[in-house]
Amino acid sequence: MENKNVNNMDLPLGFGMALSQNVTAMENFATLNPEQKQSIINNTRQIKSKNEMQNFVSNLSTPADFDIYNYDDSLK
């Protein structure tokens, strides 16, 4: 299931819920360009558990860890 959120993008439900519980991660995600957001969304589709999703989103709130998600392989 997906929902429209953060700049009207399709977010997996678990990702959207985890973002809503971590304001810093949501703010960081909101600053990305559409290609970077899509890259992160694509990565979330591989996540299988709530705990794993919370850890993923937690990394988006930490500047050093956030950088590893702040790219899109197609842009290299």
MIGUVEX-105258 format. One record per residue (C-alpha): chain; residue number from 1; x, y, z; residue in three letters. Coordinates in steps of 0.2 Angstrom, whole numbers, plus 5000, padded with zeros to 4 digits. Layout:
('A',NUM,(X,Y,Z),'ALA')
...
***
This chain:
('A',1,(5000,5000,5000),'MET')
('A',2,(5006,5017,4996),'GLU')
('A',3,(5001,5035,5001),'ASN')
('A',4,(5004,5052,4993),'LYS')
('A',5,(5015,5062,5005),'ASN')
('A',6,(5030,5073,5005),'VAL')
('A',7,(5028,5083,4989),'ASN')
('A',8,(5015,5072,4982),'ASN')
('A',9,(5026,5057,4979),'MET')
('A',10,(5020,5039,4981),'ASP')
('A',11,(5028,5033,4997),'LEU')
('A',12,(5027,5015,5004),'PRO')
('A',13,(5015,5016,5019),'LEU')
('A',14,(5028,5010,5031),'GLY')
('A',15,(5041,5023,5025),'PHE')
('A',16,(5028,5037,5026),'GLY')
('A',17,(5023,5031,5044),'MET')
('A',18,(5041,5030,5049),'ALA')
('A',19,(5045,5047,5042),'LEU')
('A',20,(5030,5055,5051),'SER')
('A',21,(5038,5049,5068),'GLN')
('A',22,(5055,5056,5064),'ASN')
('A',23,(5053,5075,5060),'VAL')
('A',24,(5072,5077,5056),'THR')
('A',25,(5072,5063,5044),'ALA')
('A',26,(5056,5070,5036),'MET')
('A',27,(5064,5087,5034),'GLU')
('A',28,(5080,5080,5027),'ASN')
('A',29,(5070,5070,5014),'PHE')
('A',30,(5059,5085,5010),'ALA')
('A',31,(5075,5094,5004),'THR')
('A',32,(5080,5082,4991),'LEU')
('A',33,(5077,5083,4973),'ASN')
('A',34,(5064,5071,4965),'PRO')
('A',35,(5077,5059,4958),'GLU')
('A',36,(5086,5058,4975),'GLN')
('A',37,(5069,5055,4984),'LYS')
('A',38,(5064,5042,4971),'GLN')
('A',39,(5081,5033,4974),'SER')
('A',40,(5078,5032,4993),'ILE')
('A',41,(5060,5026,4990),'ILE')
('A',42,(5066,5013,4979),'ASN')
('A',43,(5078,5007,4993),'ASN')
('A',44,(5064,5006,5005),'THR')
('A',45,(5055,4993,4994),'ARG')
('A',46,(5068,4981,5000),'GLN')
('A',47,(5064,4983,5018),'ILE')
('A',48,(5055,4968,5026),'LYS')
('A',49,(5051,4974,5044),'SER')
('A',50,(5046,4989,5055),'LYS')
('A',51,(5062,4989,5064),'ASN')
('A',52,(5072,4989,5049),'GLU')
('A',53,(5062,5003,5042),'MET')
('A',54,(5064,5013,5058),'GLN')
('A',55,(5083,5011,5057),'ASN')
('A',56,(5083,5016,5039),'PHE')
('A',57,(5073,5032,5043),'VAL')
('A',58,(5084,5035,5058),'SER')
('A',59,(5099,5035,5046),'ASN')
('A',60,(5091,5049,5036),'LEU')
('A',61,(5091,5060,5052),'SER')
('A',62,(5109,5059,5054),'THR')
('A',63,(5120,5070,5043),'PRO')
('A',64,(5134,5057,5041),'ALA')
('A',65,(5123,5043,5037),'ASP')
('A',66,(5111,5053,5027),'PHE')
('A',67,(5124,5056,5014),'ASP')
('A',68,(5125,5038,5009),'ILE')
('A',69,(5106,5039,5004),'TYR')
('A',70,(5108,5056,4996),'ASN')
('A',71,(5112,5050,4978),'TYR')
('A',72,(5105,5041,4963),'ASP')
('A',73,(5116,5029,4954),'ASP')
('A',74,(5108,5035,4937),'SER')
('A',75,(5115,5053,4941),'LEU')
('A',76,(5133,5047,4942),'LYS')
***
